[in-house]
Amino acid sequence: MLSADGELFEIVRLSDVERDAMCLELTALRGEHPGILAEAVWHDPTSTFTVRWFVGTPVPFEVAEWFLASARELLPPSP
C-alpha cells in the first residue's frame, strides 16, 4: 500500500482466465475517486504488456511510478 495526497492506494495481482493474462490493478481505497484506477496486463498468448489508465481519474505521479515499477517487477509471470 502507498499513501499519497491524502489517499491510500493498493496493488492487487490476479490471473485473468478469460484474457489468458496476468494483471495488476491499482486501486484507490479512499479519497475523491475510490475504485480501480489502472490495470497492467501481461497477455500470455502474444507476450505483450499493456497499461490502461481509466479516463478522468487523477493519479498522483508518485503512485503512477510505483504502479509501473511494480508491474515491471511482478509481470510477466516467471516461467
N, C-alpha and C positions, 0 to 999 in steps of 0.2 A: 504494500500500500504506500501511497505517496500523498502528502498533504501539500496543497499549493493554492494560493489566493483564497484561503478560507474554505476550500473544498477538499474532499477526500476522494482519492481515485484508487481503483484496484485493477489488476490484470488477471484474467482467467484464461487458462489454456484448455482447449477442448478439441475433440475429434468430431468432424462433420462427415458422417457416413454418406449422406445424400450427395455431397460435392466431392467425396473422396479426398478429403483435405484435413490438415491440422490448422487450427486457428487460435489466435489470441484476440480477446476482446478487452477494450479499455472502457471501464465503466466509472461514471461519477456516482458516488454513493450518497452525496448530499450536496447542497448548493442550489444555484439557479436552474441548472439543467441536469437533474439526476437521470440516470439511464445509460445505455450503451452509446459511446461517443465515436468509437472507431473499431475497425477489425483489421487484422493482418492475417492473410491466408496463404498457406503453402499448399498448392494443388499437386497432389501426388501424380496423377496421370501425365501431366505436362511439365512437371518440375518448375512451375512458375510461382512467383511470390508477388502478391498484390496487397495493397493497403487501401482501405476505404474509410474516408472521414465523412461522418454524417453531416450533411449540409446544414448550415445555420447554427451549429453548436460551437461556441468558442472553447478552445482547448489551450490552456497556458503552455507557453513554449517549452518550459522545463518538463512538463508532463508529456508533450509530444516527443521530446528527445528520449525520455525514459521509456515510453512505449515502443518507439522504433528500435532502441538498443535492446530491449527485452525480446522483441520479435527476431532480431538478428541472432541473438543468443539461443533462443528456445525453438526457433523454426529454421530450417526444416527439421523434422524429427531425425534423430540419429538412427543409422542403419542397425 
